[in-house]
Amino acid sequence: MHTEDEEEDLEFEALLDSFTQASDENFEGFYMDSEDLFDVLSYFIDTFDIIRANQGFDIAFKLYPENPVFQLLHAKFTAMQGFYEDAEVELSKIKHAYPEVPETYVEEVILSQITHKKVDAFHLLNQALSLNYELPEAHSMLALEFLRKGDVDQAMSHIQTAISQDKYTLQNLEMMIFPNFKAYKEEVLLDFLTRLSDEYPMQEEVWRQLGMAYFCLGRDQDALNAFQLQYSLNPDNPHTLFNLADCYYRMHEFDKALQQYEEFQRANLYPVDILIGKCYYRMHQYDKALQTLIDADSSDPLYIFKFEEIVKVCRAMGNLPMARNLLRDYLSKESQAPIVIMLAPRLLSLLHPVKDQDEILEIIDKLFLLEDSEYNFFQFIVQLIYYYNTPEAIDLGIILVENYQDSVINDTYIQYCLGIFYLEKGWNDKGCFHLDKAFSALSQDEFEEFFYMSSGPYTIPAVQEIAHRYNLQIPSETCDASELFNESDDLSEDYFFDFTFE
């Protein structure tokens, strides 16, 4: 005998099978109830199955051409794919044709937040509530608008109304707050989340969000306390283990962090070998760290950081030749562009600009074939040469740039890089000749992008004069051209914290 949830799952699987079979038959004579079709479409959108979703919309518009629900869902789907202007046009048409549909006003506010377009959010959300007061999304978003203004009382009033209307409000609140975390004042957000924890102390989502807020603000002990309360409410939620581990790691309690990461690993959600390897490294257990990193599962979300971590461990062991050989082996076998693009700088950082020149040229050529952006490619070369920081490296840079003179679309990159490299050699006339050609083709915005490749040459009066001649303003701040190749003490916290939504 099936439970009610199992029955619903079976019914939904039958709907998906029915849709798939109809698709194979070109939807000849196909019919599906509008609510069922909406659920099927929503599933395809959630799983980002664009082909099935588009098929579903074609059928929905054919079966229910006057139903604004499908039109609104399509506008959301359009925005989700990044076609924001198209989504804005769709929403405008829906609002004009069906001004009594409250969800349209809510979606307009959501889209404005994504595109940073200014709208009167209070007016739009109140308009939605005037049409349907029992609309939890509108209350939730109004709560956040009041939170931005610092009015915690009004924010609490609206969020409690939303919670009474939809049991998933607290869970969804996470996705609304943290992508725009910096939009809220620290004390206001903590006051709001603390009040929520007082009001709903048995809801683990509240403690998770309070922990996340503390963590993002660097209050690690407070974050740990909140996550421990969350764990006490639901010890079967493995994501809490991950968050506890993050707190312990930042507090330099690496043995406890390791224990939590390993327990999370046993839950089989996804591997965290890189983080386990980092714990061993910070505990000075270098052999275990290196073996863990070498054996790391490629499905680890942090797998691309494996190569930097191997270099750090081998450096600590005093055995950089081992790191070089390992990375050479990985690069010879790797074909996935994102991994090669992360792996190559780590190997290049271990090579000599003269002794290993042929190998460097070969790696750079591989990157040229993989990198879609010419700007990124030449920025990479500049950063590499400044990382090596020797006269021989400058000569290598000129060789590298000239190698691609006949292969690029935009010659400005060639002229710019040659200019700064010749200036570094002290050949000012030749350097200024190439920079003059580059600057003549740049707008101010483009010029600033090039400036941040390397700000060093801009201290030379002749370069300043060329920039002035083309009305280009030199930014006041400087930059570090070799940042890409420098080893960081830790992974970015953007990757450290688990923002997986249960």
TORKOL-957566 format. One record per residue (C-alpha): x, y, z. Coordinates in steps of 0.1 Angstrom, whole numbers, plus 5000, padded with zeros to 4 digits. Layout:
<recs>
<X:X | Y:Y | Z:Z>
...
</recs>
This chain:
<recs>
<X:5000 | Y:5000 | Z:5000>
<X:5014 | Y:5034 | Z:4990>
<X:5015 | Y:5065 | Z:5011>
<X:4998 | Y:5096 | Z:5000>
<X:5031 | Y:5111 | Z:4988>
<X:5040 | Y:5080 | Z:4970>
<X:5007 | Y:5080 | Z:4952>
<X:5013 | Y:5116 | Z:4941>
<X:5047 | Y:5107 | Z:4928>
<X:5033 | Y:5078 | Z:4908>
<X:5006 | Y:5100 | Z:4894>
<X:5031 | Y:5127 | Z:4884>
<X:5054 | Y:5101 | Z:4868>
<X:5024 | Y:5089 | Z:4848>
<X:5018 | Y:5125 | Z:4836>
<X:5055 | Y:5128 | Z:4825>
<X:5052 | Y:5095 | Z:4806>
<X:5020 | Y:5106 | Z:4789>
<X:5037 | Y:5139 | Z:4778>
<X:5068 | Y:5121 | Z:4766>
<X:5048 | Y:5095 | Z:4746>
<X:5027 | Y:5123 | Z:4731>
<X:5060 | Y:5141 | Z:4721>
<X:5071 | Y:5110 | Z:4702>
<X:5038 | Y:5111 | Z:4683>
<X:5040 | Y:5149 | Z:4676>
<X:5013 | Y:5155 | Z:4701>
<X:4986 | Y:5142 | Z:4677>
<X:4953 | Y:5144 | Z:4696>
<X:4970 | Y:5153 | Z:4728>
<X:4951 | Y:5168 | Z:4758>
<X:4961 | Y:5174 | Z:4794>
<X:4943 | Y:5193 | Z:4821>
<X:4957 | Y:5228 | Z:4826>
<X:4968 | Y:5222 | Z:4862>
<X:4985 | Y:5190 | Z:4853>
<X:5002 | Y:5206 | Z:4823>
<X:5014 | Y:5235 | Z:4845>
<X:5030 | Y:5210 | Z:4869>
<X:5047 | Y:5191 | Z:4840>
<X:5060 | Y:5224 | Z:4826>
<X:5072 | Y:5235 | Z:4860>
<X:5091 | Y:5203 | Z:4863>
<X:5108 | Y:5207 | Z:4830>
<X:5117 | Y:5243 | Z:4840>
<X:5131 | Y:5232 | Z:4873>
<X:5152 | Y:5206 | Z:4857>
<X:5162 | Y:5231 | Z:4830>
<X:5150 | Y:5207 | Z:4802>
<X:5147 | Y:5235 | Z:4776>
<X:5136 | Y:5213 | Z:4748>
<X:5108 | Y:5196 | Z:4767>
<X:5098 | Y:5230 | Z:4783>
<X:5095 | Y:5246 | Z:4748>
<X:5074 | Y:5217 | Z:4736>
<X:5052 | Y:5221 | Z:4767>
<X:5047 | Y:5258 | Z:4761>
<X:5038 | Y:5252 | Z:4724>
<X:5011 | Y:5228 | Z:4735>
<X:4999 | Y:5250 | Z:4764>
<X:4995 | Y:5280 | Z:4741>
<X:4976 | Y:5258 | Z:4717>
<X:4953 | Y:5242 | Z:4743>
<X:4949 | Y:5273 | Z:4765>
<X:4956 | Y:5304 | Z:4744>
<X:4937 | Y:5328 | Z:4768>
<X:4952 | Y:5314 | Z:4800>
<X:4976 | Y:5341 | Z:4814>
<X:4991 | Y:5315 | Z:4838>
<X:5011 | Y:5299 | Z:4810>
<X:5020 | Y:5332 | Z:4796>
<X:5034 | Y:5343 | Z:4829>
<X:5052 | Y:5310 | Z:4834>
<X:5068 | Y:5316 | Z:4800>
<X:5080 | Y:5350 | Z:4810>
<X:5096 | Y:5336 | Z:4841>
<X:5112 | Y:5309 | Z:4819>
<X:5125 | Y:5335 | Z:4795>
<X:5141 | Y:5355 | Z:4824>
<X:5156 | Y:5323 | Z:4838>
<X:5175 | Y:5318 | Z:4805>
<X:5189 | Y:5353 | Z:4808>
<X:5167 | Y:5369 | Z:4781>
<X:5157 | Y:5397 | Z:4804>
<X:5146 | Y:5422 | Z:4778>
<X:5123 | Y:5396 | Z:4762>
<X:5109 | Y:5387 | Z:4796>
<X:5102 | Y:5424 | Z:4803>
<X:5083 | Y:5427 | Z:4770>
<X:5063 | Y:5396 | Z:4778>
<X:5054 | Y:5409 | Z:4813>
<X:5044 | Y:5442 | Z:4799>
<X:5020 | Y:5425 | Z:4774>
<X:5005 | Y:5403 | Z:4801>
<X:5000 | Y:5433 | Z:4824>
<X:4982 | Y:5452 | Z:4796>
<X:4961 | Y:5422 | Z:4785>
<X:4953 | Y:5409 | Z:4820>
<X:4957 | Y:5437 | Z:4845>
<X:4938 | Y:5417 | Z:4872>
<X:4965 | Y:5390 | Z:4874>
<X:4984 | Y:5398 | Z:4906>
<X:5014 | Y:5375 | Z:4900>
<X:5025 | Y:5397 | Z:4871>
<X:5033 | Y:5426 | Z:4894>
<X:5053 | Y:5403 | Z:4916>
<X:5073 | Y:5390 | Z:4887>
<X:5080 | Y:5426 | Z:4875>
<X:5096 | Y:5433 | Z:4909>
<X:5117 | Y:5401 | Z:4908>
<X:5129 | Y:5409 | Z:4873>
<X:5138 | Y:5444 | Z:4883>
<X:5160 | Y:5430 | Z:4911>
<X:5178 | Y:5407 | Z:4886>
<X:5184 | Y:5435 | Z:4861>
<X:5189 | Y:5463 | Z:4887>
<X:5162 | Y:5483 | Z:4870>
<X:5145 | Y:5508 | Z:4893>
<X:5108 | Y:5503 | Z:4898>
<X:5084 | Y:5513 | Z:4926>
<X:5084 | Y:5479 | Z:4943>
<X:5061 | Y:5490 | Z:4971>
<X:5035 | Y:5502 | Z:4946>
<X:5037 | Y:5470 | Z:4924>
<X:5035 | Y:5446 | Z:4954>
<X:5006 | Y:5465 | Z:4970>
<X:4989 | Y:5464 | Z:4937>
<X:4993 | Y:5426 | Z:4937>
<X:4979 | Y:5424 | Z:4972>
<X:4949 | Y:5446 | Z:4964>
<X:4940 | Y:5420 | Z:4937>
<X:4947 | Y:5390 | Z:4960>
<X:4957 | Y:5396 | Z:4996>
<X:4965 | Y:5358 | Z:5000>
<X:4995 | Y:5359 | Z:4978>
<X:5025 | Y:5348 | Z:4999>
<X:5051 | Y:5358 | Z:4974>
<X:5040 | Y:5394 | Z:4975>
<X:5040 | Y:5395 | Z:5013>
<X:5075 | Y:5379 | Z:5013>
<X:5089 | Y:5405 | Z:4989>
<X:5072 | Y:5433 | Z:5008>
<X:5089 | Y:5420 | Z:5039>
<X:5123 | Y:5423 | Z:5022>
<X:5115 | Y:5458 | Z:5009>
<X:5107 | Y:5469 | Z:5044>
<X:5138 | Y:5452 | Z:5056>
<X:5159 | Y:5472 | Z:5032>
<X:5144 | Y:5503 | Z:5047>
<X:5152 | Y:5491 | Z:5082>
<X:5116 | Y:5486 | Z:5092>
<X:5118 | Y:5453 | Z:5110>
<X:5083 | Y:5455 | Z:5125>
<X:5066 | Y:5458 | Z:5091>
<X:5089 | Y:5431 | Z:5076>
<X:5079 | Y:5407 | Z:5104>
<X:5042 | Y:5415 | Z:5099>
<X:5044 | Y:5406 | Z:5062>
<X:5066 | Y:5376 | Z:5065>
<X:5043 | Y:5361 | Z:5092>
<X:5013 | Y:5366 | Z:5069>
<X:5032 | Y:5349 | Z:5041>
<X:5041 | Y:5320 | Z:5064>
<X:5005 | Y:5316 | Z:5074>
<X:4996 | Y:5313 | Z:5037>
<X:5024 | Y:5290 | Z:5025>
<X:5044 | Y:5265 | Z:5046>
<X:5074 | Y:5268 | Z:5023>
<X:5079 | Y:5306 | Z:5029>
<X:5107 | Y:5302 | Z:5054>
<X:5125 | Y:5278 | Z:5031>
<X:5121 | Y:5301 | Z:5001>
<X:5132 | Y:5331 | Z:5021>
<X:5167 | Y:5319 | Z:5020>
<X:5168 | Y:5322 | Z:4982>
<X:5154 | Y:5357 | Z:4984>
<X:5178 | Y:5371 | Z:5011>
<X:5212 | Y:5357 | Z:5004>
<X:5217 | Y:5365 | Z:4967>
<X:5213 | Y:5402 | Z:4977>
<X:5228 | Y:5398 | Z:5012>
<X:5247 | Y:5432 | Z:5010>
<X:5214 | Y:5450 | Z:5004>
<X:5206 | Y:5448 | Z:5041>
<X:5222 | Y:5465 | Z:5071>
<X:5239 | Y:5440 | Z:5094>
<X:5220 | Y:5448 | Z:5126>
<X:5186 | Y:5450 | Z:5108>
<X:5190 | Y:5416 | Z:5091>
<X:5202 | Y:5399 | Z:5123>
<X:5173 | Y:5415 | Z:5143>
<X:5149 | Y:5402 | Z:5117>
<X:5163 | Y:5367 | Z:5117>
<X:5166 | Y:5366 | Z:5154>
<X:5129 | Y:5376 | Z:5158>
<X:5121 | Y:5348 | Z:5133>
<X:5140 | Y:5323 | Z:5154>
<X:5121 | Y:5335 | Z:5186>
<X:5088 | Y:5332 | Z:5167>
<X:5095 | Y:5298 | Z:5150>
<X:5121 | Y:5281 | Z:5172>
<X:5113 | Y:5246 | Z:5160>
<X:5118 | Y:5255 | Z:5123>
<X:5153 | Y:5244 | Z:5112>
<X:5152 | Y:5268 | Z:5082>
<X:5153 | Y:5298 | Z:5106>
<X:5184 | Y:5286 | Z:5124>
<X:5201 | Y:5278 | Z:5091>
<X:5195 | Y:5313 | Z:5078>
<X:5206 | Y:5329 | Z:5110>
<X:5237 | Y:5307 | Z:5108>
<X:5243 | Y:5317 | Z:5072>
<X:5240 | Y:5354 | Z:5081>
<X:5264 | Y:5352 | Z:5110>
<X:5288 | Y:5332 | Z:5088>
<X:5287 | Y:5357 | Z:5060>
<X:5294 | Y:5385 | Z:5085>
<X:5324 | Y:5366 | Z:5099>
<X:5308 | Y:5359 | Z:5133>
<X:5319 | Y:5322 | Z:5132>
<X:5311 | Y:5312 | Z:5168>
<X:5275 | Y:5326 | Z:5165>
<X:5272 | Y:5308 | Z:5132>
<X:5283 | Y:5276 | Z:5148>
<X:5258 | Y:5280 | Z:5176>
<X:5230 | Y:5285 | Z:5151>
<X:5239 | Y:5255 | Z:5130>
<X:5242 | Y:5233 | Z:5161>
<X:5206 | Y:5243 | Z:5170>
<X:5196 | Y:5235 | Z:5135>
<X:5213 | Y:5201 | Z:5138>
<X:5195 | Y:5193 | Z:5170>
<X:5162 | Y:5199 | Z:5153>
<X:5171 | Y:5177 | Z:5123>
<X:5203 | Y:5156 | Z:5126>
<X:5194 | Y:5138 | Z:5094>
<X:5201 | Y:5169 | Z:5073>
<X:5236 | Y:5164 | Z:5059>
<X:5239 | Y:5200 | Z:5047>
<X:5241 | Y:5211 | Z:5083>
<X:5272 | Y:5189 | Z:5087>
<X:5288 | Y:5208 | Z:5058>
<X:5280 | Y:5242 | Z:5074>
<X:5293 | Y:5231 | Z:5108>
<X:5325 | Y:5220 | Z:5091>
<X:5329 | Y:5254 | Z:5074>
<X:5326 | Y:5271 | Z:5108>
<X:5352 | Y:5248 | Z:5124>
<X:5375 | Y:5253 | Z:5094>
<X:5373 | Y:5291 | Z:5097>
<X:5379 | Y:5288 | Z:5134>
<X:5411 | Y:5268 | Z:5127>
<X:5397 | Y:5237 | Z:5144>
<X:5407 | Y:5216 | Z:5115>
<X:5403 | Y:5182 | Z:5132>
<X:5366 | Y:5190 | Z:5139>
<X:5362 | Y:5203 | Z:5104>
<X:5377 | Y:5171 | Z:5090>
<X:5353 | Y:5150 | Z:5111>
<X:5322 | Y:5169 | Z:5098>
<X:5334 | Y:5169 | Z:5062>
<X:5340 | Y:5131 | Z:5063>
<X:5306 | Y:5126 | Z:5078>
<X:5290 | Y:5147 | Z:5051>
<X:5310 | Y:5127 | Z:5025>
<X:5294 | Y:5095 | Z:5039>
<X:5259 | Y:5109 | Z:5031>
<X:5268 | Y:5105 | Z:4994>
<X:5253 | Y:5138 | Z:4983>
<X:5284 | Y:5148 | Z:4965>
<X:5322 | Y:5144 | Z:4973>
<X:5342 | Y:5169 | Z:4992>
<X:5376 | Y:5155 | Z:4987>
<X:5392 | Y:5189 | Z:4981>
<X:5380 | Y:5202 | Z:5015>
<X:5391 | Y:5170 | Z:5032>
<X:5425 | Y:5174 | Z:5016>
<X:5427 | Y:5210 | Z:5027>
<X:5420 | Y:5199 | Z:5063>
<X:5449 | Y:5174 | Z:5062>
<X:5471 | Y:5201 | Z:5047>
<X:5463 | Y:5226 | Z:5075>
<X:5469 | Y:5198 | Z:5101>
<X:5504 | Y:5193 | Z:5084>
<X:5495 | Y:5157 | Z:5075>
<X:5509 | Y:5163 | Z:5040>
<X:5510 | Y:5127 | Z:5028>
<X:5473 | Y:5122 | Z:5036>
<X:5466 | Y:5156 | Z:5020>
<X:5484 | Y:5148 | Z:4988>
<X:5469 | Y:5113 | Z:4984>
<X:5434 | Y:5127 | Z:4991>
<X:5439 | Y:5154 | Z:4964>
<X:5454 | Y:5129 | Z:4939>
<X:5424 | Y:5106 | Z:4944>
<X:5398 | Y:5134 | Z:4944>
<X:5365 | Y:5126 | Z:4926>
<X:5361 | Y:5147 | Z:4895>
<X:5325 | Y:5153 | Z:4905>
<X:5336 | Y:5172 | Z:4935>
<X:5322 | Y:5208 | Z:4931>
<X:5357 | Y:5222 | Z:4940>
<X:5376 | Y:5198 | Z:4918>
<X:5391 | Y:5226 | Z:4897>
<X:5409 | Y:5238 | Z:4929>
<X:5427 | Y:5204 | Z:4932>
<X:5457 | Y:5216 | Z:4912>
<X:5465 | Y:5246 | Z:4933>
<X:5461 | Y:5226 | Z:4964>
<X:5485 | Y:5199 | Z:4951>
<X:5511 | Y:5227 | Z:4945>
<X:5506 | Y:5240 | Z:4980>
<X:5511 | Y:5206 | Z:4996>
<X:5541 | Y:5197 | Z:4975>
<X:5556 | Y:5231 | Z:4983>
<X:5551 | Y:5224 | Z:5020>
<X:5568 | Y:5190 | Z:5015>
<X:5597 | Y:5207 | Z:4997>
<X:5590 | Y:5186 | Z:4966>
<X:5578 | Y:5209 | Z:4938>
<X:5592 | Y:5186 | Z:4911>
<X:5565 | Y:5161 | Z:4922>
<X:5538 | Y:5188 | Z:4917>
<X:5552 | Y:5196 | Z:4883>
<X:5551 | Y:5160 | Z:4871>
<X:5516 | Y:5154 | Z:4885>
<X:5503 | Y:5185 | Z:4868>
<X:5520 | Y:5176 | Z:4835>
<X:5504 | Y:5142 | Z:4836>
<X:5469 | Y:5157 | Z:4844>
<X:5472 | Y:5182 | Z:4815>
<X:5482 | Y:5156 | Z:4790>
<X:5450 | Y:5136 | Z:4798>
<X:5426 | Y:5165 | Z:4804>
<X:5403 | Y:5178 | Z:4776>
<X:5375 | Y:5197 | Z:4795>
<X:5381 | Y:5234 | Z:4789>
<X:5371 | Y:5247 | Z:4824>
<X:5395 | Y:5223 | Z:4841>
<X:5424 | Y:5229 | Z:4816>
<X:5419 | Y:5267 | Z:4821>
<X:5423 | Y:5262 | Z:4859>
<X:5451 | Y:5236 | Z:4856>
<X:5473 | Y:5255 | Z:4832>
<X:5482 | Y:5285 | Z:4854>
<X:5493 | Y:5261 | Z:4882>
<X:5516 | Y:5242 | Z:4859>
<X:5529 | Y:5273 | Z:4842>
<X:5537 | Y:5288 | Z:4876>
<X:5562 | Y:5259 | Z:4881>
<X:5580 | Y:5263 | Z:4847>
<X:5610 | Y:5284 | Z:4837>
<X:5605 | Y:5310 | Z:4810>
<X:5638 | Y:5300 | Z:4793>
<X:5644 | Y:5264 | Z:4801>
<X:5608 | Y:5253 | Z:4796>
<X:5599 | Y:5277 | Z:4768>
<X:5588 | Y:5251 | Z:4743>
<X:5565 | Y:5236 | Z:4769>
<X:5551 | Y:5270 | Z:4778>
<X:5544 | Y:5277 | Z:4741>
<X:5526 | Y:5244 | Z:4738>
<X:5504 | Y:5251 | Z:4769>
<X:5495 | Y:5286 | Z:4757>
<X:5486 | Y:5273 | Z:4723>
<X:5462 | Y:5248 | Z:4740>
<X:5446 | Y:5276 | Z:4759>
<X:5442 | Y:5298 | Z:4728>
<X:5421 | Y:5270 | Z:4713>
<X:5399 | Y:5267 | Z:4744>
<X:5395 | Y:5303 | Z:4754>
<X:5365 | Y:5321 | Z:4738>
<X:5376 | Y:5356 | Z:4749>
<X:5406 | Y:5372 | Z:4732>
<X:5407 | Y:5397 | Z:4761>
<X:5410 | Y:5370 | Z:4787>
<X:5436 | Y:5352 | Z:4767>
<X:5459 | Y:5382 | Z:4764>
<X:5453 | Y:5392 | Z:4800>
<X:5464 | Y:5357 | Z:4809>
<X:5497 | Y:5362 | Z:4790>
<X:5503 | Y:5395 | Z:4806>
<X:5497 | Y:5380 | Z:4841>
<X:5520 | Y:5351 | Z:4833>
<X:5549 | Y:5373 | Z:4822>
<X:5546 | Y:5396 | Z:4852>
<X:5545 | Y:5366 | Z:4874>
<X:5578 | Y:5353 | Z:4860>
<X:5592 | Y:5388 | Z:4864>
<X:5625 | Y:5384 | Z:4846>
<X:5640 | Y:5401 | Z:4815>
<X:5639 | Y:5367 | Z:4798>
<X:5601 | Y:5365 | Z:4806>
<X:5595 | Y:5399 | Z:4788>
<X:5612 | Y:5384 | Z:4757>
<X:5590 | Y:5353 | Z:4761>
<X:5559 | Y:5376 | Z:4762>
<X:5568 | Y:5393 | Z:4730>
<X:5573 | Y:5359 | Z:4713>
<X:5539 | Y:5347 | Z:4727>
<X:5520 | Y:5378 | Z:4715>
<X:5536 | Y:5378 | Z:4680>
<X:5527 | Y:5341 | Z:4676>
<X:5490 | Y:5351 | Z:4675>
<X:5493 | Y:5382 | Z:4654>
<X:5477 | Y:5366 | Z:4624>
<X:5451 | Y:5346 | Z:4645>
<X:5431 | Y:5372 | Z:4664>
<X:5401 | Y:5392 | Z:4654>
<X:5410 | Y:5423 | Z:4674>
<X:5445 | Y:5436 | Z:4666>
<X:5443 | Y:5460 | Z:4696>
<X:5452 | Y:5433 | Z:4720>
<X:5484 | Y:5426 | Z:4700>
<X:5494 | Y:5463 | Z:4699>
<X:5486 | Y:5468 | Z:4736>
<X:5506 | Y:5438 | Z:4748>
<X:5535 | Y:5445 | Z:4726>
<X:5535 | Y:5481 | Z:4738>
<X:5537 | Y:5473 | Z:4775>
<X:5563 | Y:5445 | Z:4770>
<X:5586 | Y:5468 | Z:4750>
<X:5582 | Y:5495 | Z:4776>
<X:5592 | Y:5469 | Z:4802>
<X:5624 | Y:5462 | Z:4782>
<X:5631 | Y:5500 | Z:4782>
<X:5624 | Y:5504 | Z:4745>
<X:5602 | Y:5534 | Z:4751>
<X:5599 | Y:5546 | Z:4715>
<X:5588 | Y:5512 | Z:4702>
<X:5565 | Y:5506 | Z:4732>
<X:5548 | Y:5540 | Z:4727>
<X:5544 | Y:5533 | Z:4690>
<X:5524 | Y:5502 | Z:4697>
<X:5504 | Y:5518 | Z:4726>
<X:5495 | Y:5547 | Z:4704>
<X:5480 | Y:5523 | Z:4679>
<X:5461 | Y:5505 | Z:4707>
<X:5448 | Y:5537 | Z:4725>
<X:5435 | Y:5552 | Z:4692>
<X:5410 | Y:5523 | Z:4690>
<X:5398 | Y:5523 | Z:4726>
<X:5368 | Y:5540 | Z:4743>
<X:5372 | Y:5551 | Z:4779>
<X:5356 | Y:5519 | Z:4793>
<X:5377 | Y:5497 | Z:4770>
<X:5408 | Y:5516 | Z:4781>
<X:5401 | Y:5510 | Z:4817>
<X:5397 | Y:5473 | Z:4811>
<X:5431 | Y:5473 | Z:4794>
<X:5446 | Y:5494 | Z:4822>
<X:5438 | Y:5466 | Z:4847>
<X:5458 | Y:5441 | Z:4827>
<X:5488 | Y:5460 | Z:4841>
<X:5490 | Y:5495 | Z:4855>
<X:5528 | Y:5496 | Z:4857>
<X:5536 | Y:5514 | Z:4824>
<X:5512 | Y:5542 | Z:4832>
<X:5538 | Y:5559 | Z:4854>
<X:5558 | Y:5567 | Z:4823>
<X:5551 | Y:5604 | Z:4812>
<X:5551 | Y:5594 | Z:4775>
<X:5523 | Y:5569 | Z:4781>
<X:5504 | Y:5595 | Z:4800>
<X:5508 | Y:5619 | Z:4771>
<X:5494 | Y:5593 | Z:4746>
<X:5464 | Y:5586 | Z:4768>
<X:5458 | Y:5624 | Z:4771>
<X:5460 | Y:5628 | Z:4734>
<X:5431 | Y:5604 | Z:4729>
<X:5411 | Y:5619 | Z:4759>
<X:5416 | Y:5587 | Z:4780>
<X:5415 | Y:5592 | Z:4817>
<X:5440 | Y:5570 | Z:4837>
<X:5424 | Y:5554 | Z:4868>
<X:5439 | Y:5565 | Z:4901>
<X:5441 | Y:5530 | Z:4916>
<X:5467 | Y:5504 | Z:4906>
<X:5465 | Y:5466 | Z:4902>
<X:5485 | Y:5434 | Z:4906>
<X:5490 | Y:5419 | Z:4872>
<X:5501 | Y:5385 | Z:4884>
<X:5472 | Y:5379 | Z:4908>
<X:5459 | Y:5348 | Z:4889>
<X:5491 | Y:5329 | Z:4895>
<X:5495 | Y:5337 | Z:4932>
<X:5485 | Y:5310 | Z:4956>
<X:5458 | Y:5319 | Z:4980>
<X:5458 | Y:5308 | Z:5016>
<X:5423 | Y:5295 | Z:5013>
<X:5396 | Y:5289 | Z:4987>
<X:5372 | Y:5318 | Z:4982>
<X:5345 | Y:5318 | Z:5008>
<X:5320 | Y:5320 | Z:4979>
<X:5329 | Y:5283 | Z:4973>
<X:5334 | Y:5274 | Z:5009>
<X:5299 | Y:5279 | Z:5022>
<X:5272 | Y:5254 | Z:5011>
<X:5242 | Y:5274 | Z:4997>
<X:5224 | Y:5242 | Z:4985>
<X:5187 | Y:5247 | Z:4990>
<X:5170 | Y:5217 | Z:5005>
</recs>
